[in-house]
Amino acid sequence: MEPINLNTEYSLSEDQINQYQRDGHIFLPQVMKKNEINEYRPVIKDHVFGYALENVPEEDRKYYGVEKAFPTIMNMWEVNQKIKRLTFAKRFAKIAADLMGVDGIRLYHDSSIFLPPGGGAIPWHTDSAYMLPIHPDKTITMWMALNHIPEEVGSMGFVSRSHELATEDVLLAARKGYPLASYGAMEAGDATFHSGLTLHYAAGNPTENYREVLTIIYIADNLTIVEPEENKAKEARNYHLRRLFPGRKPGDKAESELTPVLYSKEGKHVE
């Protein structure tokens, strides 16, 4: 059997790149093939269901959730070498670079988001609002299905072109006539990519099965850390500064041993 190689290229057309840059989101089928999912999904499931919150420092536990609706596990790669190979996959990082039109991509963090049966919806938000602020704001999230996601759950929903607004004001986007988009049912290995500035939400789960999703957030290389604003997200953003950029401060480059370069067009050393 041919060994799994996650550094092979996933080719994007010019139309796909233009669509992402216009809309702030895109659906890409089979970013991972069936045999690759079969290899990695059990590892992520074992990690998720065997993970003990006691491993997380008590003062950090409140950050291990998404809107308190269901638990998420961040930076799985730090404690699981096989998941590290997945998180560090050049294939995914190059897709992110090509969509954003940048020469280098750094990891921000990975996470597993397993929505249980009956789990609630996640309301409209942007990822950048809860991430460490960086300048310029060049971030992108891969949201990959690890199992079949039926139509009644579907992909996340997006407000097309809302990344132009750089705001969480859904009403403003509606007044501008920006259209809503969702990609419906997804198969294991399908993925959406969206800008950190794109308004999006995730529906609840009325089915009897978990919605199993792997997310990886990337940032462009050579960005600068900015002081978090005084708002509801400042505490979470300061946590990301401590957790992902230890020893760094506003004005420093957004880089650390926890946010390595995963793809570089110039051939810079890739961790």
C-alpha positions as CSV (number, residue, x, y, z in Angstrom):
1,M,0.0,0.0,0.0
2,E,1.3,3.4,-0.9
3,P,2.3,5.5,2.2
4,I,0.2,8.5,3.1
5,N,1.8,11.7,1.8
6,L,0.1,14.9,2.9
7,N,2.6,17.1,1.1
8,T,1.2,16.4,-2.3
9,E,-0.3,19.4,-4.0
10,Y,-4.0,20.2,-4.3
11,S,-4.3,22.3,-7.4
12,L,-6.5,25.4,-7.4
13,S,-7.8,27.1,-10.5
14,E,-7.6,30.8,-11.1
15,D,-11.4,30.9,-10.8
16,Q,-11.3,29.3,-7.4
17,I,-8.7,31.7,-6.1
18,N,-10.7,34.7,-7.5
19,Q,-13.9,33.3,-5.9
20,Y,-12.2,33.1,-2.5
21,Q,-10.8,36.6,-2.7
22,R,-14.1,38.0,-3.8
23,D,-16.4,36.1,-1.4
24,G,-14.1,35.4,1.6
25,H,-14.9,31.7,1.6
26,I,-14.8,28.7,-0.7
27,F,-15.7,25.0,-0.7
28,L,-13.1,22.5,-1.8
29,P,-14.0,18.8,-2.3
30,Q,-11.7,16.0,-1.2
31,V,-8.9,18.0,0.2
32,M,-8.2,14.7,2.0
33,K,-8.8,11.4,0.2
34,K,-10.7,8.5,1.7
35,N,-7.7,6.5,2.6
36,E,-6.1,9.5,4.3
37,I,-9.2,10.2,6.3
38,N,-9.4,6.5,7.3
39,E,-5.8,6.8,8.5
40,Y,-6.2,10.0,10.6
41,R,-9.8,10.2,11.7
42,P,-9.4,7.4,14.3
43,V,-6.3,9.1,15.8
44,I,-8.2,12.4,16.2
45,K,-11.3,10.6,17.7
46,D,-9.1,8.8,20.2
47,H,-7.5,12.0,21.1
48,V,-10.8,13.9,21.5
49,F,-12.6,11.3,23.5
50,G,-9.5,10.4,25.6
51,Y,-8.5,13.9,26.4
52,A,-8.6,15.0,30.0
53,L,-9.3,18.7,30.7
54,E,-7.1,18.2,33.8
55,N,-4.1,18.4,31.5
56,V,-4.9,22.0,30.9
57,P,-3.9,24.5,33.6
58,E,-6.9,25.5,35.6
59,E,-6.6,29.2,34.7
60,D,-6.8,28.3,31.0
61,R,-9.7,25.9,31.1
62,K,-12.4,28.5,30.4
63,Y,-10.8,29.1,27.0
64,Y,-11.3,25.4,26.0
65,G,-14.7,25.8,24.5
66,V,-16.5,27.6,21.6
67,E,-19.2,29.9,22.9
68,K,-19.5,27.4,25.7
69,A,-21.6,25.3,23.4
70,F,-19.3,22.3,23.1
71,P,-15.7,21.6,23.9
72,T,-12.8,22.1,21.5
73,I,-9.2,20.9,21.8
74,M,-6.6,23.3,20.6
75,N,-3.0,22.5,19.5
76,M,-3.4,18.7,19.4
77,W,-0.2,18.6,17.5
78,E,1.8,19.5,20.6
79,V,1.0,16.2,22.3
80,N,0.3,13.8,19.4
81,Q,3.0,13.2,16.8
82,K,0.6,11.7,14.3
83,I,-1.8,14.6,14.5
84,K,1.3,16.9,14.1
85,R,1.9,15.3,10.7
86,L,-1.6,16.3,9.7
87,T,-1.5,19.8,11.2
88,F,1.8,20.5,9.5
89,A,0.7,19.1,6.1
90,K,2.2,21.2,3.3
91,R,-0.9,20.5,1.1
92,F,-3.2,22.4,3.4
93,A,-0.8,25.2,4.0
94,K,-0.2,25.8,0.3
95,I,-3.9,25.9,-0.4
96,A,-4.1,28.7,2.3
97,A,-1.2,30.6,0.7
98,D,-2.6,30.3,-2.8
99,L,-6.1,31.5,-1.7
100,M,-4.7,34.5,0.3
101,G,-2.1,35.3,-2.4
102,V,0.8,35.3,0.1
103,D,4.3,33.8,-0.2
104,G,4.5,32.3,3.3
105,I,2.1,30.6,5.7
106,R,2.5,30.0,9.5
107,L,0.4,27.8,11.7
108,Y,-1.8,29.7,14.2
109,H,-3.4,26.6,15.8
110,D,-5.3,23.4,15.1
111,S,-8.4,22.3,16.9
112,S,-11.0,19.5,16.9
113,I,-14.6,20.6,17.1
114,F,-16.9,17.6,17.7
115,L,-20.5,18.7,17.9
116,P,-22.6,16.1,19.8
117,P,-26.1,15.0,18.9
118,G,-28.4,17.8,20.0
119,G,-25.5,20.3,20.1
120,G,-26.5,23.9,19.7
121,A,-25.7,26.4,16.9
122,I,-22.7,28.7,17.0
123,P,-23.9,32.3,16.3
124,W,-22.6,34.7,13.7
125,H,-19.0,35.8,14.4
126,T,-15.6,36.3,12.8
127,D,-12.5,34.4,13.8
128,S,-10.3,37.4,13.8
129,A,-12.4,39.0,16.5
130,Y,-11.2,36.4,19.0
131,M,-7.7,35.8,17.7
132,L,-4.6,37.8,18.6
133,P,-4.8,41.0,16.6
134,I,-2.2,41.1,13.9
135,H,-1.3,43.6,11.1
136,P,-2.2,43.2,8.4
137,D,-5.1,40.9,9.2
138,K,-4.2,38.0,6.9
139,T,-5.7,34.9,8.4
140,I,-7.6,31.9,7.0
141,T,-9.3,28.9,8.6
142,M,-9.7,25.4,7.1
143,W,-12.8,23.6,8.3
144,M,-12.7,20.0,7.3
145,A,-15.3,17.3,7.7
146,L,-14.0,14.1,9.2
147,N,-17.3,12.2,8.7
148,H,-20.3,12.6,6.5
149,I,-22.2,15.8,7.4
150,P,-25.8,15.5,6.2
151,E,-27.8,18.3,4.6
152,E,-29.7,19.1,7.9
153,V,-26.4,20.0,9.5
154,G,-24.4,21.0,6.4
155,S,-21.4,23.2,6.1
156,M,-21.1,26.5,8.0
157,G,-23.0,29.5,6.6
158,F,-21.1,32.5,5.4
159,V,-21.9,36.1,4.5
160,S,-20.2,36.6,1.2
161,R,-17.9,39.6,0.9
162,S,-18.3,40.4,4.6
163,H,-14.5,40.3,5.0
164,E,-14.5,43.7,3.3
165,L,-16.2,45.1,6.3
166,A,-13.9,43.8,9.1
167,T,-16.8,43.8,11.5
168,E,-19.1,41.4,13.4
169,D,-22.1,43.6,12.5
170,V,-24.4,41.2,10.7
171,L,-27.0,43.9,10.2
172,L,-24.5,46.1,8.4
173,A,-23.7,43.3,6.0
174,A,-27.4,42.7,5.5
175,R,-28.1,46.4,4.7
176,K,-25.3,46.2,2.1
177,G,-27.1,43.3,0.5
178,Y,-24.3,40.8,1.0
179,P,-25.6,37.3,0.2
180,L,-25.7,34.3,2.5
181,A,-24.0,31.1,1.3
182,S,-23.8,27.6,2.6
183,Y,-22.5,24.5,0.8
184,G,-24.9,21.9,2.2
185,A,-23.9,18.3,2.9
186,M,-20.2,17.5,3.1
187,E,-18.3,14.3,2.8
188,A,-15.4,13.3,4.9
189,G,-12.3,15.1,3.5
190,D,-14.3,18.0,2.0
191,A,-13.3,21.4,3.4
192,T,-14.2,25.0,3.5
193,F,-11.7,27.8,3.8
194,H,-12.7,31.2,5.0
195,S,-11.0,34.5,5.9
196,G,-10.7,35.4,9.5
197,L,-12.7,38.5,8.7
198,T,-15.6,36.6,7.1
199,L,-18.9,36.4,9.1
200,H,-20.0,32.8,9.5
201,Y,-22.0,30.5,11.8
202,A,-22.4,26.8,12.4
203,A,-25.8,25.2,12.6
204,G,-26.9,22.9,15.5
205,N,-26.8,19.2,15.2
206,P,-30.3,17.5,15.2
207,T,-28.9,14.1,14.2
208,E,-27.9,11.1,16.3
209,N,-24.2,11.3,15.3
210,Y,-21.3,13.7,16.2
211,R,-20.4,16.3,13.6
212,E,-16.7,15.7,13.5
213,V,-14.6,18.6,12.2
214,L,-10.9,19.4,12.1
215,T,-10.0,23.1,11.9
216,I,-6.6,24.6,11.2
217,I,-6.1,28.3,11.4
218,Y,-3.2,29.9,9.4
219,I,-1.7,33.3,9.3
220,A,0.5,34.9,6.7
221,D,4.2,35.1,7.4
222,N,5.8,38.5,8.4
223,L,2.8,40.0,10.3
224,T,3.1,42.2,13.4
225,I,1.4,41.7,16.7
226,V,-1.0,44.5,17.7
227,E,-2.3,45.5,21.2
228,P,-5.7,43.9,21.8
229,E,-8.5,46.5,22.0
230,E,-10.6,47.0,25.1
231,N,-13.6,44.9,24.3
232,K,-15.3,41.6,25.2
233,A,-12.6,39.5,23.4
234,K,-9.5,41.2,25.0
235,E,-9.1,38.5,27.6
236,A,-9.3,35.7,25.1
237,R,-6.9,37.5,22.7
238,N,-4.4,38.0,25.5
239,Y,-4.6,34.3,26.2
240,H,-3.7,33.6,22.6
241,L,-0.7,36.0,23.0
242,R,0.5,34.1,26.1
243,R,-0.3,30.6,24.7
244,L,0.8,30.8,21.1
245,F,3.4,33.6,21.2
246,P,5.2,33.2,24.5
247,G,7.6,36.1,25.3
248,R,6.2,38.2,22.4
249,K,4.6,41.6,22.8
250,P,2.7,44.1,20.6
251,G,5.1,45.4,18.0
252,D,6.9,42.1,17.6
253,K,6.7,39.9,14.6
254,A,3.8,37.3,14.9
255,E,6.0,34.3,15.1
256,S,7.1,31.8,17.7
257,E,8.2,28.1,18.0
258,L,4.5,27.3,18.3
259,T,3.6,29.1,15.0
260,P,6.1,27.6,12.5
261,V,6.3,28.3,8.8
262,L,4.5,25.5,7.1
263,Y,4.8,26.7,3.5
264,S,7.1,29.1,1.8
265,K,7.1,30.0,-1.9
266,E,10.7,31.2,-1.6
267,G,11.8,27.9,-0.1
268,K,12.5,29.3,3.4
269,H,13.1,26.5,5.9
270,V,9.8,24.8,6.7
271,E,9.6,23.4,10.2
